[in-house]
Amino acid sequence: MTRKEKIEQEVQKTFESFDQVERLKSNPFFYARLKTRIDDLYSKKKKIRGWEFARRVLKPALLLLIIALNIFSATLFFKYRTQDYTNREQLLDFWGQELILNSNQCNPNFLMNE
């Protein structure tokens, strides 16, 4: 007998042993409960519970709200950015003219050792 024939014979024995296996004794309602659980997992009419509702509906809604607020704030920022820039430039020029030191004034923060 060749090696291949021995392997085929062992495979055949294994298949025959599957046919002769006795079914294990279990609770009579076990298979009914198991089938119900499996059907519940794959059923398309799954009930939406509280957290599932939050996960499926509220998360995308909040994400869209955050994106909308971000777009709104970005448009306001870019709309008023140039206006604020010119106002800021005018304010800096004004304070620069007010705080300029003449040659006859001294800076009290600058102390020299003589």
Secondary structure, DSSP 8 states (H G I E B T S, - for coil): --HHHHHHHHHHHHHHHHHT-------TTHHHHHHHHHHHHH-S-----HHHHIIIIIHHHHHHHHHHHHHHHHHHHHHHHHHHHHHHHHHHHHHHHHT---TT---TT-----
